[in-house]
Amino acid sequence: MRFEETDLELRTLETNFEAEVEGGGFKLGKKKFELLQFHFHNPSEHMVGGERTPLEAHFVHLGEDGSLAVLAVFVVPRRPNREIDRLIGELDEIEMPGDTAEVYEFDPSELPPRSRRTFRYKGSTTTPPCVADVRWIAFAEPITFSED
């Protein structure tokens, strides 16, 4: 897990995986995508109805053919979320941008919302080198995390 702060007042928390993660992939049509990493943006990068949410999670997946697909999930403060709270609990080990911490016993398949209603489009990654032809799948329903 790594924390970065940019000039745009946008903060990012990124989690990378060293091995294949159980429950970390999905199929889109006949193509299989495996989870590479996910990260959170504060505030959200996407807007719905002109409004941003406090957090947005991006689950970056690599396709068998080298293509990318990103699952975007809005996150709002309401009730606790065991997996997000577990990540946030590790933040005490991260003091400066670029610092890292080990996270164990984390299940990313628990993060997407129950509702599978999505917005889909083709775009690019949102950070350099801004890779084009990325399949974006944004979930309409947000997930929650503890206000504490």
N, C-alpha and C positions, 0 to 999 in steps of 0.2 A: 504494500500500500504506500502511495507517495502523495504528498501534498504540494500543489503549486499555486502561486498567486500571480496574476497577470496585471498589466497596467490598466485593464478595463474593469477593475473591481470584480472580476469574475474569478471565483476560486474553484479549483478542481481537485478532487480526491480520486486517485486512480488505483485500481487493484488489478494486478497481472497474475496469470496462472502459469505455473511451471510445468504442469502435466494436464492431460485431458481431465476435465471436470465432469463428474457424473451429473446428468441433468443439464449440462451446459450447452447443449446443441439443439438445433431444430431443423426441420425440413421446410423448404419453400418450393412448392412444386415437387420436382424429383431431386432437387439439389439439396445436399446436406451442408449445414453450416455449424462450425464448432466455435465455442466461446474462446476468444483470445484474452480479453480484458474488459473491465467495465470501469466507469468513472462517473462521478457526480459533478454537476455544475451548479453553482450558487451565484445568481438565480438561474432559473431554467433558460435554455437557449431558445426553445420553441415557445410560441405564444398561442393561446386559444382564446378567441374573442378579444384579442388585444391585451390579454392578461398573462403574466408570467407566474409560475409557482416558485416557492422558495428553493426547491431543489429539482433537478432532473437527472435521472440515471441513464447512461448510454451503455448498452451491452454490445460490444463490438465483436462480430463473428466473422470468421474466415470461411469462404466456400471452398469446395473441393477444387474448383478451377482458379482459385486465387482472388475471387471477387469478395467484396465486403458487404455485410448487412449489419445495420445497427438497429437494435430495439431500444426505443426511447420510452422511459417511464417517468411520469410526473410524480413528485413526492411532496406531500403537504403535512404540516404538523397537526396531529390529532391524537391518535392512540398509538401505543408502542408497536414496534415491528422488531421481532427478535433478531433478525439478520442485520438490519440496518443498525440497531442499537449495539449489536456485537462489534460492528465496524467502528462506530463512533467511540466505543469503549477503548479501542486501540489508539485513538488520536493522542492520548497523553504521551505516547512514545515519540510523537512527531512534533518537534519544536520549531523547525525552520523549513521553508520551501526546499524541496529536494530530499528531505529526510524520508526514511522508509521504516516500516514496522512489519513484522511477520503476523499474519492472521491465520489461525487454524480453525478447523471445524466450522467452515462457512459454506452455506448451501445457496448459490445464486438462483437456483430454480424456484426458491421460495419468494423471490422479489417481485416478479411480474404480477399484475393484478389478476383477479379471478376472471373478470370480463375480458373476452378476447376481441372486443370492438376496437378497431384501429384506424388510423389515418396512414396511408402509404404513398410514397413518392420516391422518385429517383433524384439524388442530389450528390453532394460531396461530403467528405469529412469536414469538420468545422475547425480543425487546427492544421497548420502546415504539416505536410506538403499539400493539403487540401485535395486528396485523391478523389477523382470524379467517378461517376457511375456507381455510387453507393446506394443500396436499397435501404430506405428508411422506413421503419414501421413504428409509429408512435401510438401507444395505447391511450385510448380516450379516458379511461378511468384511472385516477391517481392511486398510488399506495400511500400509506401513512408512516410516520415515525413519531416517537415520543417528543412532546414539547419540552420535556426536561433535557 
